[in-house]
Amino acid sequence: MAAENSAAAHPATARTLASAGNAALGFQDADDVLPPYHIEAQTSLVERPLRSLKFGEAFGVLDSYGDIGVQPGPEGLYFQDTRYLSRLELTVEGQRPLMLSSVMQDDNGALSVDMTTPDIRLEAHDETSIPRETIAIERTKFLFRGTCYDRIGLRSFDSKHRRVRIAVTFDADFRDLFEVRGTERKERGKRGVLVASDREVQFRYVGLDEIVRSTALHFGPKPDLIEPGRVAFDVSLPPGGRTSLFIRVAFEAHRAFTKPPTDTMVGEDAAAKLTLAANVGGARREAKDLGEGTIFARAYRDARRDLRALTAGITTIISSNDQFNEGLCRATADLYMLASRTPEGIYPFAGIPWYSTVFGRDGIITAMMALWIDPKFARGVLRYLASTQAKAVDPAADAQPGKVLHETRRGEMAMLGEVPFRHYYGTIDGTPLFVMLAWEYYAVTGDLETIRAIWPALELALEWMDRYGDRDGDGFVEYARDTDKGLENQGWKDSHDSIFHADGHLAKGPIALCEVQGYVYAAKHGMAKLAALLGHDPLAERLTQAATDLRERFDAAFWNEEIGTYALALDGSKKQCAVRSSNAGHALFTGIAKPERAARVAETLLCKDGFNGWGVRTIAKGEARYNPMSYHNGSIWPHDNALIAMGLARYDRKHEAARIFQGMFDTSLYQDQKRLPELFCGFMRRKQRGPVSYPVACSPQAWAAAAPFAFLAACLGVELDHARNRVRLKNPILPNFLDGVTLYNVRLGSSHLDIRFQRYDDDVTVSVQRRHGDVQVVVTK
């Protein structure tokens, strides 16, 4: 403790000591043992191109060929946190085709792969039997309503009649996503596989949770060979001839029920010999009646219609920079690919592959950043989180009445309690963010019906903040996990080692995070306005005063003059974690920072230790646990930078916001498909080199996809004000890579309009190109 106190008093000393390495400081309490639920990384997600598909609760991670599991990694078709297909490899005469191109369609609707045949020797002699580039192979894959559709089109460009064998090898391991991530299990359920017909192979897994998970592979036309893990087609192609092969992979889960075993089942145990549910049988009958080609075409048509309906009416953006336009197109496609329909509305799942499920914090922040282009996200998030709000104390789930969900999982390990995430509430910031989003959503839409519907949940959330969130009654919201199975850190930086003192030692709880107090401040301010709208004037007055008091106490407790910014956190003894971090930027985002502090906070964030040329690091270089390759201690997160940029703009520091925007745009130019990843490493920017990737970052990630819209709104000063029926543009600027931007279909109430921004040196002109309705546009300084 003496060393901790000394370093806390002299942060510069701790930063000097850090250069000697963590071992010299004795960090064994955090660094010698892998934390629970750690994502192991024997292979990197960036070592080869991966392609992602998603629809609803199903998603696919494919290699650039559209295959699965040819090399070790996370590839697979997943449904409800379980891998339903772990291998799928296409070969021509036993060889992989030659790759020509592999692209996701612009709207992420399907993967399109162009390949050709390699040099093929059909007999054991030296002469080439079929020269390469003789047969073109065009593959199209997409997901829709619990099924993956795969069309393999073949076209001969040869002058001779050719006959080739196309083989597909496949398997289904039914591993829980946490197993794929690296968590070991002592026991598993029983798996079986059978050839159900001359066109179908079925895999079934009876889990320890008594759920039957099943994968059915349907093939068309009828294969010439069909085995439990392999089919083959003997394809005959005349000169210029064409044909198509189809693979349809359907997956589902249902409660176990028994049926006498069949002799054709191959597997570890007779308990796995169960029939598929009725809808799989229905799919088989449909295939028999229609043919796989017709089924593929109809599903492709319906998937396109579904996507068009989902994106109808959104605000779109065209700029003077074609590369930025491509990035926005990909970001939009990612947002709507990750959007899943729930009974309460659409919800953006957090990211692929590790987080393709509901996360409270991620959904809220994504909805905030995308609010001005499509408020449907916010409405769905608010209604869903209100419906799943905790109603009782449950230590195993870190739940108390009024607390907002952190995440939900539906895999076998979650159902059995092997991981605590079936319905898990271990987030300290989700609840105030939920209330904060409610006001922001109403301010843009005027949707009082939704606010009335979730009002009881908002009141419970307020009660949770004051009763359970403030564990020691000091007026700050703190966290400490209720069991040793929960997450150690419960803010957005939830790594086990992400909250620490200046000397590098980990903070002991209950921990009050800097940014969380800002979220509480904004939540109470917003809730006060909603309460006044609904006629709850005493509550509105009380909340307004509580927010004012919190701002004063926050400044007194968290400001650290020596480091020039707000402290990362207060530990359980109310000692500052005197560490320069990006968290302080969230104090600008929420407005809790006093105006006189804004310049110092901005300066610290954007100094050389904080800003590496691509973005603001989570932890500044020189801090004790700084590591540019870590998850939260020196890496760079696009969503974090977007919130910081919004905060800088709030305090009229637009040029600093534009500087971050520029860095993130430059980052996107080096990314596959110009897609901002979940995070990347925080190494300093160097000439003629791009940013350094993080090995297991999700891509796409919802709040990274929403970040470009937040950057643009911050620089343009976009504020949609339903109550005043106006679009306010506060001191708009454009970064150097943009000469002009046009916003199409900006909607406010029943009005919509197009707005053009044009940069002339440091000045930006604004013109309304089209207007429908009586909405007003106001440009202010």
Disulfide bonds with the S-S distance in Angstrom:
none
